[in-house]
Amino acid sequence: MEKKNRMAKGLPAYDSVSSSMRSQLRFSSETGQIWLHEHRMLLVHADAHALMRRELIDALGMGRARGLLMRMGYVSGMSDFELTRLNPEITSDLQLYMAGPLLHTLEGIVKTTITKLEINRQIGKFYVEAKWENSWEGQAHLRHYGESSEGVCWNLIGYASGYTSAFMGRPVLCKEVACHAMGGSHCSLVGKPVEEWDDASDFELLTNHESIAEQLIGLQNQVVQLRSAMGKKTKLPSDIVGNSPAFLTAYELLTQAADSQINVLLQGETGVGKEVFARTLHEKGVRCKESFIAINCAAIPHDLVESELFGVEKGAFTGALASRPGRFERADGGTLFLDEVGDLPLSAQAKLLRVLQEGEVERLGGTEIYKVNVRLVAATNIDLKQLVGNGKFRSDLYYRLNALQINIPPLRS
């Protein structure tokens, strides 16, 4: 078996490919075109690219933007492989593979250093470890969102996976195991065939083209149907008091939303009955036989809110004498009501968003993953959109919670 474990820098294979690629990069001031071999390239501002990335995240949420950026990178990687495989100056598998990291460097994306590489295309053997320096994506995420708890170089990971999959002729998944946005000095990746990963779910993000437009239109239609269905007056339960047009409109919208699974944000002053509305939503819906779990985010110290929401394992911190589930696990199958959600610290907001995206929780101090199926109802007495503008509330979480907003007026109105 042909096996190569070498440092990329200084390799004859790397140096010869570098010289060949650089010689094929041409700038034409007469036509306003940039060419790499026979493929047209673009020179774009990193700040503009970073702004587009931020707008995607703010509009679609972190999870969907991640998938879209990974797919963009995946297609770019496969396209770059098609560009390099026809180069007559590339005569070995090592040169052909090294052309991918080199192109990423020439395109200004990231500086790549291969620290470990094993290739045998005939039997499908592949393994790579690489160091990334000056990742534009890691730097952009850190600038716009601060430190992350996980890797954020999604476009780069997609590129590496796409180029390598095309190179090997089989699905290869690259994962980021360290990231500059996590506080490190550089990023690191590991790549190997999909079937060799214990968790290869990310590969579905690379190959399954989720229709964002269809989901947004479907969500919009749900809201329109809920509003158009309001017409007849409904008798109020004994625990709900109010007769103003605004109050009755809010209640009608609530009852129409009960049979759907759309996330609801209840907006109103303290004391208007947001928890009563949330319980009514639960009791009128299909989850009525399961648990209704409520938590007041403003009443829990910031250093304890994560253990309350997500659970804790014994010994996770001083005083954690026993393992216990969090509110998400206790509400599994039912409804979780987050009152005063605007008081959540940013660290808890990030983990809450991940739970909503992935449908799973990991207890504080633990490693086991627990699947949860929860309908989330949030409430606030302040303007979350203003908090987003002030940098105190995540915009992607705001859009996730605010699928349907119901404004509850005070009794004086």
C-alpha positions in Angstrom: 0.0 0.0 0.0 1.3 3.4 -0.9 1.4 5.4 2.3 2.6 9.0 2.8 3.0 10.7 6.1 4.8 14.0 5.3 4.8 17.7 6.0 3.5 19.5 3.0 5.8 22.5 3.3 9.1 22.0 1.4 7.9 18.8 -0.4 9.0 18.6 -4.0 5.4 17.6 -4.8 4.1 20.8 -3.2 6.7 23.1 -4.6 6.2 21.8 -8.2 2.4 22.2 -7.9 2.8 25.7 -6.4 5.0 26.8 -9.3 2.6 25.4 -11.9 -0.5 26.9 -10.3 1.0 30.4 -9.9 2.1 30.4 -13.6 -1.5 29.7 -14.7 -2.9 32.7 -12.8 -3.5 35.6 -15.2 -4.9 39.1 -14.8 -6.4 40.8 -17.8 -6.8 44.6 -17.3 -8.1 44.9 -20.9 -11.1 42.5 -20.4 -11.6 42.9 -16.6 -11.1 39.2 -16.0 -8.9 37.0 -13.8 -8.1 33.5 -15.1 -6.7 30.4 -13.4 -5.9 28.0 -16.2 -9.1 28.2 -18.3 -11.4 29.0 -15.4 -12.5 32.5 -14.6 -11.9 33.7 -11.0 -13.1 36.6 -8.9 -11.2 38.8 -6.5 -13.7 39.9 -3.8 -13.4 42.0 -0.6 -13.2 39.8 2.5 -15.3 42.3 4.4 -18.1 42.1 1.8 -18.0 38.3 1.9 -18.1 38.4 5.8 -21.1 40.7 5.7 -22.9 38.3 3.4 -22.1 35.5 5.8 -23.5 37.5 8.7 -26.7 38.4 6.8 -27.2 34.7 6.0 -26.9 33.8 9.7 -29.2 36.6 10.8 -31.8 35.8 8.2 -31.7 32.0 8.2 -30.4 31.1 11.7 -27.0 29.6 12.5 -28.0 26.0 11.6 -29.4 26.7 8.1 -26.6 29.2 7.3 -24.0 26.6 8.3 -25.5 24.1 5.9 -25.7 26.6 3.0 -22.1 27.8 3.5 -20.9 24.2 3.7 -22.6 23.3 0.5 -21.1 26.4 -1.2 -17.7 25.3 -0.1 -18.4 21.7 -1.2 -19.2 22.8 -4.7 -16.2 25.1 -4.9 -13.9 22.2 -3.8 -15.3 19.9 -6.4 -14.9 22.6 -9.1 -11.3 23.2 -8.1 -10.6 19.5 -8.4 -11.9 19.5 -12.0 -9.7 22.4 -12.6 -6.5 20.7 -11.4 -7.0 17.1 -12.6 -6.6 18.2 -16.2 -3.2 19.9 -15.5 -0.6 18.0 -17.5 2.1 19.1 -15.1 0.5 17.1 -12.2 1.8 13.6 -12.5 1.1 11.9 -9.1 -1.7 11.5 -6.6 0.2 13.5 -4.0 0.6 16.4 -6.4 -3.1 16.2 -7.4 -4.2 16.3 -3.8 -1.8 19.0 -2.7 -3.2 21.3 -5.5 -6.4 21.7 -3.4 -4.8 23.2 -0.3 -2.6 25.3 -2.6 -5.6 26.7 -4.5 -7.2 27.6 -1.1 -4.1 29.5 -0.3 -3.8 31.3 -3.7 -7.5 32.3 -3.4 -6.8 34.0 -0.1 -9.1 31.7 1.9 -6.6 30.3 4.4 -3.0 29.1 4.7 -3.0 25.3 4.8 -0.2 23.1 6.2 -0.7 19.4 5.9 0.7 17.7 9.0 -0.3 14.1 8.2 -1.4 12.5 5.0 -2.2 8.9 4.0 -3.3 8.2 0.4 -4.1 5.1 -1.5 -6.8 5.8 -4.1 -6.8 2.2 -5.4 -8.1 0.8 -2.2 -9.9 3.9 -1.0 -7.5 4.7 1.8 -7.4 8.3 2.9 -6.6 10.2 6.1 -5.5 13.8 6.5 -4.7 16.2 9.4 -4.1 19.8 8.5 -3.4 23.2 10.2 -5.3 26.3 9.0 -3.9 29.8 9.6 -5.5 33.1 8.9 -8.9 31.7 8.1 -11.1 34.6 6.8 -14.2 32.7 8.0 -12.9 32.2 11.6 -11.8 35.8 11.8 -15.1 37.1 10.4 -17.2 35.0 12.9 -15.1 36.1 15.8 -15.5 39.7 14.8 -19.3 39.6 14.4 -20.3 37.1 17.0 -17.5 36.7 19.5 -16.0 33.4 20.6 -17.8 30.2 19.7 -18.1 26.9 21.5 -17.5 25.0 18.2 -15.8 25.3 14.9 -17.3 27.9 12.5 -15.2 27.6 9.3 -18.1 26.0 7.5 -17.3 27.1 4.0 -13.7 25.9 4.4 -14.8 22.5 5.7 -17.2 22.2 2.8 -14.4 23.0 0.4 -12.0 20.4 1.9 -14.7 17.7 1.9 -15.7 18.5 -1.7 -12.2 18.5 -3.1 -11.2 15.4 -1.2 -14.4 13.5 -2.2 -13.9 14.3 -5.9 -10.2 13.4 -5.5 -11.0 10.0 -3.9 -14.1 9.3 -6.0 -16.0 8.4 -2.7 -17.6 10.4 0.1 -15.0 12.0 2.4 -15.9 14.2 5.3 -13.6 16.7 6.9 -14.3 18.1 10.3 -12.8 21.0 12.2 -11.3 19.9 15.5 -10.0 23.2 16.6 -10.9 26.8 15.5 -9.5 30.3 15.8 -13.1 31.4 16.8 -12.9 29.1 19.8 -10.0 31.0 21.1 -7.1 29.1 19.5 -4.2 30.5 17.5 -5.2 28.5 14.4 -7.8 26.0 13.1 -7.3 22.3 12.6 -9.1 19.7 10.6 -9.2 15.9 10.2 -10.5 14.2 7.1 -11.4 10.6 6.4 -14.0 8.5 4.5 -17.6 9.0 5.7 -18.0 5.5 6.9 -15.0 5.8 9.3 -16.6 8.6 11.3 -18.8 7.7 14.3 -21.0 10.7 13.5 -21.1 11.6 9.8 -24.4 13.5 9.9 -22.6 16.7 8.6 -22.2 15.0 5.3 -25.9 15.2 4.8 -25.6 19.0 5.0 -23.2 18.9 2.1 -25.3 16.8 -0.2 -29.0 17.5 0.8 -30.2 20.8 -0.6 -32.7 22.0 1.9 -35.2 24.4 0.3 -35.0 27.5 2.6 -37.5 29.3 0.4 -40.1 26.6 0.7 -39.7 26.5 4.5 -40.1 30.3 4.8 -43.1 30.3 2.6 -44.7 27.4 4.5 -44.1 29.3 7.8 -45.6 32.4 6.3 -48.6 30.5 5.2 -49.1 29.1 8.7 -49.2 32.6 10.1 -51.5 33.9 7.4 -53.9 31.0 8.0 -53.9 31.6 11.8 -54.7 35.2 11.3 -57.4 34.6 8.7 -59.1 32.0 10.8 -59.8 34.6 13.5 -63.3 35.8 13.1 -65.8 34.3 15.5 -65.6 35.1 19.2 -64.5 32.3 21.4 -65.7 32.0 25.0 -62.8 32.7 27.3 -61.8 30.2 30.0 -62.5 31.1 33.5 -58.9 31.9 34.3 -58.6 34.4 31.4 -60.1 37.9 31.8 -60.3 40.5 29.1 -62.7 42.0 26.6 -60.9 44.6 24.6 -60.5 44.0 20.9 -56.7 43.7 21.2 -57.0 41.2 24.0 -59.6 39.1 22.1 -57.4 39.2 19.0 -54.4 37.9 21.0 -56.5 35.1 22.5 -58.0 34.1 19.1 -54.5 33.9 17.6 -53.4 31.8 20.5 -56.2 29.2 20.1 -55.6 29.0 16.4 -51.9 28.3 17.0 -52.6 25.6 19.5 -52.8 22.8 16.9 -49.6 23.7 15.2 -46.1 23.2 16.4 -44.9 26.7 15.6 -42.7 28.4 18.3 -44.6 31.3 19.9 -43.3 34.4 21.5 -45.6 36.1 24.0 -45.0 39.8 24.4 -46.5 41.9 27.2 -46.0 43.8 30.4 -45.4 42.0 33.7 -48.7 40.7 35.1 -50.7 40.5 31.9 -50.9 36.7 32.1 -48.2 35.4 29.8 -47.9 32.1 31.7 -51.7 31.6 31.6 -51.6 32.1 27.9 -48.8 29.6 27.6 -50.6 27.0 29.6 -53.8 27.5 27.5 -51.7 27.0 24.4 -50.4 23.7 25.8 -53.8 22.5 27.0 -55.5 23.2 23.7 -52.8 21.5 21.7 -51.9 17.9 20.8 -49.2 17.8 23.6 -51.8 18.4 26.3 -51.3 15.0 27.9 -47.6 15.6 28.3 -45.7 17.9 30.7 -45.9 21.6 30.8 -42.7 22.9 32.3 -42.1 26.5 33.1 -39.0 28.4 34.1 -38.4 32.1 34.8 -35.1 33.0 33.3 -34.9 36.2 35.3 -35.2 34.4 38.6 -32.2 32.1 38.2 -28.6 33.2 38.7 -26.7 33.3 35.5 -24.2 30.7 36.6 -27.0 28.2 37.3 -29.3 28.8 34.3 -27.6 26.3 32.0 -27.8 23.5 34.5 -31.5 24.3 35.1 -32.2 24.2 31.3 -30.0 21.4 30.2 -29.3 19.3 33.3 -26.2 18.5 35.2 -24.1 15.4 35.8 -22.8 14.5 39.3 -19.5 16.3 40.1 -19.8 18.8 37.3 -19.3 21.6 39.8 -19.1 22.1 43.5 -22.5 21.2 45.0 -23.5 18.9 42.1 -24.0 15.9 44.3 -26.2 14.0 41.9 -27.1 13.9 38.3 -30.4 15.4 37.3 -32.2 16.2 34.1 -32.9 19.8 33.0 -36.1 21.4 32.0 -35.7 20.3 28.4 -35.6 16.7 29.3 -38.5 17.0 31.8 -40.6 18.7 29.1 -39.8 16.0 26.5 -43.0 15.4 24.4 -44.7 18.4 26.0 -44.2 22.2 26.2 -41.4 24.2 27.7 -42.2 27.8 28.7 -39.3 30.2 29.0 -40.5 33.3 30.9 -38.5 36.5 30.6 -36.3 34.9 28.0 -34.5 38.2 27.3 -32.6 37.8 30.6 -30.8 34.7 29.4 -27.0 35.2 29.3 -25.4 35.0 25.9 -23.6 31.7 26.7 -27.0 30.1 27.5 -28.5 31.6 24.4 -25.9 29.9 22.2 -26.7 26.5 23.8 -30.4 27.1 23.6 -30.2 27.8 19.9 -28.2 24.5 19.4 -30.9 22.5 21.2 -33.6 24.1 19.1 -31.7 23.3 15.9 -30.5 19.8 16.7 -33.3 18.6 19.1 -30.8 17.2 21.6 -29.2 18.3 24.9 -26.0 17.5 26.6 -26.0 17.9 30.4 -23.4 20.2 32.1 -20.3 18.1 32.8 -21.6 15.2 30.7 -20.9 13.6 27.3 -24.1 11.7 26.6 -26.6 13.2 24.2 -30.3 13.2 25.0 -32.8 13.6 22.2 -35.7 15.9 23.1 -39.0 16.8 21.4 -40.3 20.0 22.9 -42.6 22.8 21.8 -41.1 26.0 23.0 -43.1 29.0 24.1 -41.1 32.1 25.2 -42.3 35.3 26.9 -40.8 38.7 27.5 -41.8 42.1 28.9 -39.1 43.9 26.9 -38.4 44.4 23.2 -36.1 41.5 22.1 -35.5 43.2 18.8 -34.0 46.1 20.6 -31.8 43.8 22.6 -30.6 42.3 19.3 -29.7 45.7 18.1 -27.7 46.3 21.4 -25.8 43.1 21.0 -27.5 41.6 24.2 -29.6 38.9 22.4 -28.6 36.7 19.5 -30.4 37.6 16.3 -30.6 33.9 15.1 -32.2 32.9 18.3 -34.6 35.8 18.1 -35.8 34.7 14.7 -36.1 31.1 15.9 -38.2 32.1 18.9 -40.3 34.6 17.1 -41.9 32.4 14.5 -45.3 33.7 15.8 -45.5 36.7 18.1 -48.6 37.3 20.2 -48.9 40.7 21.9 -50.9 40.6 25.1 -52.3 44.0 26.1 -52.7 45.0 29.7 -56.3 45.0 31.2 -56.3 48.8 31.3 -56.2 49.0 27.5 
